[in-house]
Amino acid sequence: QVQLVESGGGLVQAGGSLRLSCAASGSTFRFNTMGWYRQAPGKQRELVASISRSDSTNYADSAKGRFTISRGNVVNTVYLQMNSLKPEDTAVYYCNAKGFLPGGGYDYWGQGTQVTVSS
């Protein structure tokens, strides 16, 4: 059974930085795409950043220039470096892994880690 475990969330002042980590267990293959999503209270879950198997990255407009997604040296790990944090970045951040195998698609989610940015 595949599990994604996030860490690195917490409370930070506006302008500060946090680095989120996501590590997978139980997988026997390299994920096609890994990404970070977030969900603020009363809002829909939204994509923050994603990275493909070829290390091509995609960012939400709100994350461009401030956040950086990267894969770790250990397979199926991904990081999100968040700089210049703003109160509006406050949300639960979720790690995601998705793609396709010969037997069908997969879409895995972590349990989420809270990020709170104080003004």
C-alpha positions, -999 to +999 in steps of 0.1 A: +000+000+000+014+033-011+017+061+016+028+096+012+040+114+044+045+151+045+065+171+071+079+205+075+047+226+081+044+250+110+039+286+121+060+313+105+058+350+103+051+368+070+083+370+049+097+338+064+104+305+048+095+269+052+105+237+035+080+209+031+091+174+025+071+144+012+084+108+013+066+078-002+066+042+010+052+011-004+058+019-040+077-004-064+079+022-092+089+058-097+060+082-098+053+100-130+043+133-115+046+146-079+031+177-067+019+199-038-016+211-034-031+233-007-065+239+008-074+269+029-106+270+051-137+274+030-118+271-003-112+244-028-080+224-030-056+240-055-024+230-072+007+248-059+034+232-079+042+199-096+072+182-111+073+155-138+094+125-142+117+146-165+119+173-138+097+197-157+080+220-132+046+238-131+036+265-107+005+283-097+007+320-104+006+327-067+037+305-062+059+317-090+091+334-079+086+324-043+082+286-042+105+259-056+096+223-061+123+197-064+127+159-063+150+144-037+179+120-043+158+092-027+132+080-053+097+093-048+106+122-025+097+157-032+103+191-015+086+225-016+108+254-006+086+283+003+101+318+006+086+352+012+055+336+027+023+356+030-007+352+053-027+341+022-004+311+020-020+297+051-035+263+043-031+226+047-006+214+021-009+180+006+016+159-013+003+141-044+016+115-068-001+105-100+004+088-133-004+058-153+007+022-153-002-006-178-029-017-153-044+018-149-039+051-134-029+060-098-035+091-077-021+091-042-025+117-014-007+124+018-025+134+050-015+170+048+006+194+068-006+227+082+012+259+072+002+290+091+017+324+082+011+352+106+010+388+097 
